[in-house]
Amino acid sequence: MPFDAARAPRLVAWEVTRACDLACLHCRAVAQPHADPRQLSTDEAFRLVDDIAAFGEPVILILTGGDPLKRPDIFRVADRASRAGLRVVMSPSGTHVTPGSVAELKRVGVQRISVSLDGSTAALHDRFRQVPGAFEQATASLAYAREGGLPFQINTTVTQHNRHDLAQMLRLAVNLGAATWDVFMLVPTGRGTIQMEISPEEYEETLHFVHDASQTAPIQVKMTCAPHYKRIQVQERRRSTSRRPPHHSAHGFSRGCMAGVGFCFVSHIGEVGGCGYLPLLAGNVRQAPLTEIYRESALFKSIRDFNLLQGRCGICEYRAACGGCRARALGATGNYLDEEPFCTYQPDPRLARELVDVEGFLSQVVAHEGRVESVPNK
């Protein structure tokens, strides 16, 4: 039976805590050194895990934050999730990963971690993370993971400060032994500001750079929070004479903007949204089961109906594949169904009939790509 994104998510990102020792310039969570006393208790966490398992699908649970390793019961929660049949991954800050924590993560069934590096040098990364020595700590954490046999990916958020450094970042990710380099496009939320964004033209250039790298790099290279990357994939595949599949399997998700469409976000206090960057609430797991919120929320139902999209997104032949970033639309115009403000593509409404062809193309790509191998950024 084909996967139904309206019935169950493929990924659930749970912000287990906002406690973190870093003070990153772009932090969506506006993380603080100490945990919010309102965060879900251990019992509430167990209920959430059990409810995610109740979807009856092979859901990936992303334990994110803040820094999940600053939550004292995190290994108990991860163990509960693994035993419930969820595929558990984690996004630590890179300041508390040790040989001991790597061994414990493996013991409780965490299958992959991600650590963010936003520059190939200490000067670039530490300025972004606002903590001296953060680069050294992060690279040491990755070394512990590599030596302990725990697969990891490196996440890089593209802003004005590091766009020039992407080729060097890819080289570093390869040298450090990452399984995946995941390039995130900034969504101005939390501490992140519109002034940190690159221009729409630079955005388009970055999409092409990453696509080219994905075809030639010795590791998997992918993009997140860049929905129109799906358009680039389709356009480049159509131009290709070889029609060969990507050298490395990519993200097995079929839509650009995942918010509410196979993906949802649960905050540290139980609030449910389409993603961590979209500050619109679908419900709260303290008041209703996540299964009910995900399937019945009016917000999620509207996001899943791409015929409700407006502006250029509403007439674009790639709207089912891309969807445009709903968080950027909300930030730019106050309307989450408005057009994606960082897309330079000018659609031709006469080509809207090609929509089905795009969906068919993507279904073939997804069939080739297989499992989702991703740990979203904070």
C-alpha positions as CSV (number, residue, x, y, z in Angstrom):
1,M,0.0,0.0,0.0
2,P,1.4,3.4,-0.9
3,F,2.4,5.8,1.9
4,D,-0.4,8.2,2.8
5,A,1.1,11.5,4.2
6,A,-2.4,12.5,5.5
7,R,-2.6,9.4,7.7
8,A,0.9,9.3,9.2
9,P,4.1,11.2,9.2
10,R,7.4,9.6,8.1
11,L,9.3,11.9,10.5
12,V,8.4,13.4,13.8
13,A,10.9,16.0,15.2
14,W,10.5,16.4,19.0
15,E,12.3,19.2,20.7
16,V,13.0,17.4,23.9
17,T,14.5,20.4,25.7
18,R,15.6,24.0,25.0
19,A,18.6,23.6,27.2
20,C,21.9,24.1,25.3
21,D,25.4,25.4,26.0
22,L,25.6,27.3,22.7
23,A,24.0,30.6,21.7
24,C,23.8,30.2,17.9
25,L,22.9,33.3,15.9
26,H,20.3,31.5,13.9
27,C,18.8,29.3,16.7
28,R,15.1,28.6,16.0
29,A,14.5,27.5,19.6
30,V,16.3,30.5,21.2
31,A,17.9,27.9,23.4
32,Q,19.0,28.7,26.9
33,P,21.6,27.2,29.3
34,H,18.9,25.6,31.5
35,A,15.8,23.6,30.8
36,D,12.3,25.1,30.7
37,P,10.5,23.7,33.8
38,R,7.4,23.3,31.6
39,Q,9.0,20.8,29.2
40,L,7.3,17.4,28.9
41,S,7.9,15.1,31.9
42,T,9.3,11.6,31.5
43,D,5.8,10.1,31.7
44,E,4.5,12.6,29.1
45,A,7.5,11.7,26.9
46,F,6.7,8.0,27.2
47,R,3.1,8.7,26.2
48,L,4.2,10.7,23.2
49,V,6.5,7.9,22.1
50,D,3.7,5.4,22.4
51,D,1.4,7.6,20.5
52,I,3.9,8.0,17.6
53,A,4.2,4.2,17.5
54,A,0.4,4.0,17.3
55,F,0.5,5.5,13.8
56,G,1.4,2.0,12.8
57,E,4.0,3.1,10.3
58,P,7.8,3.0,10.3
59,V,8.1,6.6,11.7
60,I,11.5,8.2,12.3
61,L,11.7,10.0,15.6
62,I,14.2,12.9,15.6
63,L,15.3,13.8,19.2
64,T,16.3,17.4,18.8
65,G,16.6,20.6,21.0
66,G,18.4,22.6,22.3
67,D,20.7,19.8,23.1
68,P,19.0,16.4,23.8
69,L,22.0,15.2,25.8
70,K,21.2,17.9,28.4
71,R,17.9,16.1,29.2
72,P,18.7,13.6,32.1
73,D,16.2,11.0,31.0
74,I,17.0,11.1,27.3
75,F,18.5,7.6,27.2
76,R,15.4,6.1,28.8
77,V,13.2,8.0,26.3
78,A,15.3,6.8,23.3
79,D,15.2,3.2,24.6
80,R,11.4,3.4,25.0
81,A,11.2,4.7,21.4
82,S,13.5,2.0,19.9
83,R,11.6,-0.7,21.7
84,A,8.3,0.7,20.4
85,G,9.6,0.1,16.8
86,L,10.6,3.7,16.0
87,R,13.7,4.5,14.1
88,V,15.5,6.9,16.5
89,V,18.0,9.6,15.5
90,M,19.3,12.5,17.5
91,S,20.7,16.0,16.9
92,P,23.0,16.9,19.8
93,S,24.8,20.2,19.9
94,G,28.3,18.7,19.8
95,T,29.3,19.8,23.3
96,H,28.3,16.7,25.3
97,V,29.2,13.8,23.0
98,T,31.8,11.6,24.6
99,P,33.0,8.0,24.1
100,G,30.6,7.1,27.0
101,S,27.6,8.8,25.5
102,V,28.3,7.3,22.1
103,A,28.2,3.8,23.6
104,E,25.0,4.6,25.5
105,L,23.4,6.0,22.4
106,K,24.1,2.8,20.5
107,R,22.9,0.7,23.4
108,V,19.5,2.4,23.4
109,G,19.1,2.1,19.7
110,V,19.9,5.6,18.4
111,Q,20.8,4.9,14.8
112,R,22.4,8.2,13.7
113,I,23.3,11.6,15.1
114,S,23.8,14.9,13.4
115,V,26.1,17.7,14.5
116,S,26.0,21.1,13.0
117,L,29.1,22.7,11.5
118,D,28.5,26.1,9.9
119,G,32.0,26.8,8.7
120,S,35.1,24.8,7.7
121,T,37.3,26.7,10.2
122,A,37.0,27.5,13.8
123,A,36.8,31.2,13.1
124,L,33.7,30.8,10.9
125,H,31.9,28.2,13.0
126,D,32.6,29.8,16.4
127,R,31.5,33.2,15.3
128,F,28.2,31.7,14.3
129,R,27.8,29.6,17.4
130,Q,29.0,32.4,19.7
131,V,31.0,30.1,21.9
132,P,34.8,30.0,21.6
133,G,36.0,26.4,21.1
134,A,32.7,25.2,19.6
135,F,34.4,24.0,16.4
136,E,36.9,22.0,18.3
137,Q,34.2,20.4,20.5
138,A,32.1,19.6,17.5
139,T,34.9,17.9,15.5
140,A,36.0,16.0,18.6
141,S,32.4,14.8,19.0
142,L,32.3,13.5,15.5
143,A,35.6,11.7,16.0
144,Y,34.1,10.0,19.1
145,A,31.1,8.9,17.0
146,R,33.3,7.7,14.2
147,E,35.5,5.7,16.5
148,G,32.5,4.3,18.3
149,G,30.8,3.2,15.1
150,L,27.9,5.5,15.4
151,P,26.9,6.9,11.9
152,F,26.6,10.7,11.7
153,Q,25.7,13.5,9.4
154,I,26.9,17.1,9.3
155,N,24.4,19.9,9.0
156,T,25.3,23.3,7.6
157,T,22.9,26.2,7.6
158,V,23.6,28.6,4.7
159,T,23.7,32.3,5.5
160,Q,25.6,35.3,4.3
161,H,28.5,34.5,6.6
162,N,29.3,31.1,5.1
163,R,28.0,30.9,1.5
164,H,31.5,31.3,0.2
165,D,32.6,28.3,2.3
166,L,30.4,25.6,1.0
167,A,33.0,23.8,-1.2
168,Q,35.4,23.7,1.8
169,M,32.6,22.5,4.1
170,L,31.9,19.6,1.8
171,R,35.6,18.7,1.8
172,L,35.6,18.8,5.6
173,A,32.5,16.6,5.9
174,V,34.2,14.0,3.7
175,N,37.4,14.1,5.6
176,L,35.6,13.8,8.9
177,G,33.9,10.6,7.8
178,A,30.3,11.9,7.6
179,A,27.7,9.6,6.0
180,T,25.8,12.7,4.8
181,W,26.3,16.4,4.4
182,D,22.9,18.1,4.8
183,V,22.7,21.7,3.6
184,F,20.0,23.7,5.3
185,M,18.7,27.0,3.9
186,L,18.0,29.5,6.7
187,V,14.4,30.1,7.7
188,P,14.4,33.4,9.8
189,T,12.8,32.2,13.0
190,G,13.9,32.6,16.6
191,R,17.3,34.3,16.6
192,G,17.6,34.0,12.9
193,T,16.9,37.3,11.0
194,I,16.0,38.2,7.4
195,Q,19.3,40.2,7.3
196,M,21.2,36.9,7.6
197,E,19.6,35.5,4.4
198,I,21.3,35.3,1.1
199,S,19.5,36.8,-1.9
200,P,17.0,34.8,-4.0
201,E,19.6,34.7,-6.8
202,E,22.3,33.4,-4.5
203,Y,19.8,30.9,-3.2
204,E,19.2,29.5,-6.7
205,E,23.0,29.3,-7.3
206,T,23.3,27.4,-4.0
207,L,20.6,24.9,-5.1
208,H,22.6,24.2,-8.2
209,F,25.9,23.9,-6.3
210,V,24.4,21.3,-4.0
211,H,22.8,19.4,-6.8
212,D,26.1,19.2,-8.7
213,A,27.8,18.1,-5.5
214,S,25.2,15.4,-4.9
215,Q,26.1,13.8,-8.3
216,T,29.8,13.7,-7.7
217,A,30.6,13.7,-4.0
218,P,31.8,10.5,-2.3
219,I,29.2,10.9,0.4
220,Q,25.5,11.6,0.3
221,V,24.7,15.3,-0.2
222,K,21.2,16.6,0.3
223,M,19.2,19.7,1.1
224,T,16.6,20.6,3.8
225,C,14.3,23.7,4.1
226,A,14.9,24.3,0.4
227,P,11.6,23.1,-1.2
228,H,12.4,24.3,-4.7
229,Y,15.4,21.9,-4.7
230,K,12.8,19.4,-5.9
231,R,12.3,21.6,-9.0
232,I,16.1,21.6,-9.6
233,Q,16.2,17.9,-9.3
234,V,13.4,17.5,-11.9
235,Q,14.9,20.0,-14.3
236,E,18.4,18.6,-14.1
237,R,17.1,15.0,-14.5
238,R,15.2,16.0,-17.6
239,R,18.3,17.7,-19.0
240,S,20.5,14.6,-18.3
241,T,21.2,12.4,-21.2
242,S,22.4,9.5,-19.1
243,R,19.2,9.3,-16.9
244,R,21.4,7.6,-14.3
245,P,20.2,7.6,-10.7
246,P,22.1,9.6,-8.1
247,H,25.4,8.0,-7.1
248,H,24.3,8.1,-3.4
249,S,20.8,7.5,-2.2
250,A,19.1,10.8,-1.2
251,H,16.3,11.8,1.0
252,G,13.4,9.5,0.4
253,F,10.8,12.1,0.9
254,S,8.7,13.1,-2.1
255,R,7.8,16.8,-1.4
256,G,9.9,19.9,-0.9
257,C,8.1,21.6,2.0
258,M,7.5,18.7,4.5
259,A,5.6,20.8,7.0
260,G,2.4,18.8,7.9
261,V,2.9,16.5,4.9
262,G,4.7,13.5,6.2
263,F,6.5,15.6,8.9
264,C,5.5,17.3,12.1
265,F,7.2,19.0,15.0
266,V,6.5,18.7,18.7
267,S,7.9,21.5,20.9
268,H,9.4,21.0,24.4
269,I,6.0,21.9,25.9
270,G,4.0,19.6,23.6
271,E,2.8,22.1,21.0
272,V,2.5,20.6,17.5
273,G,3.3,22.4,14.3
274,G,4.1,21.6,10.7
275,C,7.7,22.3,11.4
276,G,9.9,24.1,13.9
277,Y,10.1,27.2,11.8
278,L,6.3,27.6,11.2
279,P,4.8,29.2,14.4
280,L,1.3,28.1,13.8
281,L,-0.2,25.5,16.1
282,A,-2.1,22.4,15.1
283,G,-2.6,21.3,18.7
284,N,-0.9,20.1,21.9
285,V,-0.1,16.6,22.8
286,R,-1.0,17.4,26.4
287,Q,-4.6,17.9,25.2
288,A,-5.0,15.4,22.4
289,P,-3.1,12.4,20.9
290,L,-0.6,13.2,18.2
291,T,-2.3,10.8,15.9
292,E,-5.5,12.8,16.2
293,I,-3.8,16.2,15.8
294,Y,-1.8,15.1,12.7
295,R,-4.8,13.6,10.9
296,E,-7.5,16.1,11.9
297,S,-5.9,19.5,12.3
298,A,-7.5,22.1,10.1
299,L,-4.0,23.7,9.7
300,F,-2.4,20.5,8.4
301,K,-5.4,19.8,6.1
302,S,-5.0,23.2,4.5
303,I,-1.2,22.8,4.1
304,R,-1.7,19.4,2.4
305,D,-4.0,20.9,-0.2
306,F,-1.6,22.4,-2.7
307,N,-4.6,23.8,-4.6
308,L,-4.9,26.4,-1.8
309,L,-1.5,27.8,-2.5
310,Q,-1.5,31.4,-3.7
311,G,0.6,33.8,-5.8
312,R,3.2,32.2,-8.0
313,C,3.1,28.9,-6.0
314,G,-0.6,28.6,-6.8
315,I,0.0,28.5,-10.6
316,C,3.3,26.7,-10.6
317,E,3.5,23.3,-12.3
318,Y,5.9,22.2,-9.5
319,R,3.6,23.1,-6.7
320,A,2.8,19.4,-5.7
321,A,6.5,18.5,-5.7
322,C,7.9,21.7,-4.1
323,G,5.1,23.4,-2.1
324,G,7.2,26.4,-1.4
325,C,8.4,27.1,2.2
326,R,5.2,27.9,4.2
327,A,7.3,29.4,7.0
328,R,9.1,31.9,4.7
329,A,5.7,32.8,3.2
330,L,4.3,33.5,6.6
331,G,7.3,35.6,7.6
332,A,7.2,37.6,4.4
333,T,3.5,38.3,4.1
334,G,1.7,37.0,7.2
335,N,0.0,34.4,5.0
336,Y,1.3,30.9,5.2
337,L,-0.4,29.9,1.9
338,D,1.3,32.8,0.0
339,E,4.1,32.3,-2.6
340,E,7.6,31.3,-1.6
341,P,9.5,34.7,-1.4
342,F,13.0,33.2,-2.1
343,C,12.2,31.4,-5.3
344,T,13.2,33.0,-8.6
345,Y,11.2,30.7,-10.8
346,Q,8.5,32.2,-13.0
347,P,5.9,29.6,-13.6
348,D,3.8,29.3,-16.7
349,P,0.2,28.6,-15.7
350,R,-0.3,26.9,-19.1
351,L,2.1,24.2,-17.9
352,A,0.0,23.3,-14.8
353,R,-1.1,20.1,-16.6
354,E,2.5,18.8,-16.2
355,L,1.8,18.5,-12.5
356,V,1.0,14.8,-12.8
357,D,4.1,14.1,-14.8
358,V,6.2,15.7,-12.1
359,E,4.5,13.6,-9.5
360,G,5.3,10.5,-11.6
361,F,8.9,11.5,-11.9
362,L,9.3,12.0,-8.2
363,S,7.6,8.6,-7.3
364,Q,10.3,6.9,-9.5
365,V,13.0,8.9,-7.6
366,V,11.6,7.9,-4.2
367,A,11.4,4.3,-5.3
368,H,15.1,4.4,-6.1
369,E,16.1,6.4,-3.1
370,G,14.5,4.1,-0.5
371,R,15.0,4.8,3.2
372,V,15.0,8.3,4.7
373,E,18.5,9.0,6.0
374,S,18.2,12.4,7.7
375,V,18.4,14.2,11.0
376,P,16.9,17.7,10.6
377,N,18.6,20.8,12.0
378,K,17.7,22.8,15.1
